Amino acid sequence: MLSSSGGVAPNVSRAEWLQTLPQIETASLVPTVEEVRVFADVAVVRARLEWQATLGTRDLSGTYAITDVFSRQGDAWKVSWRISLRLPASA
């Protein structure tokens, strides 16, 4: 599940997100991981994304605060939830 404010849509399932991806034109994407916390088989990652992108005529560009929640499945970490918030231009 993707929960987003200022991005593609407020709540998007994995299937919907994957279906939308080919329509997004990304000029640049620069991630910065700010903090990682691990709680047994769950990890929370706080990051910022500098994203220059469009979805049709909609400009998605900006700085986003991202929180990803991962769960350990065997030897791998799988993302289960992303919270995304486009920050004001002055942030």
HELIX and SHEET records of a PDB file:
HELIX    1   1 ARG A   14  THR A   20  1                                   7    
HELIX    2   2 LEU A   21  GLN A   23  5                                   3    
SHEET    1   A 6 ASN A  11  VAL A  12  0                                        
SHEET    2   A 6 LEU A   2  SER A   5 -1                                        
SHEET    3   A 6 ALA A  76  ARG A  86  1                                        
SHEET    4   A 6 GLY A  62  GLN A  73 -1                                        
SHEET    5   A 6 VAL A  42  LEU A  55 -1                                        
SHEET    6   A 6 ILE A  24  PHE A  39 -1                                        
SHEET    1   B 6 ASN A  11  VAL A  12  0                                        
SHEET    2   B 6 LEU A   2  SER A   5 -1                                        
SHEET    3   B 6 ALA A  76  ARG A  86  1                                        
SHEET    4   B 6 GLY A  62  GLN A  73 -1                                        
SHEET    5   B 6 VAL A  42  LEU A  55 -1                                        
SHEET    6   B 6 ARG A  58  ASP A  59 -1                                        
END                                                                             
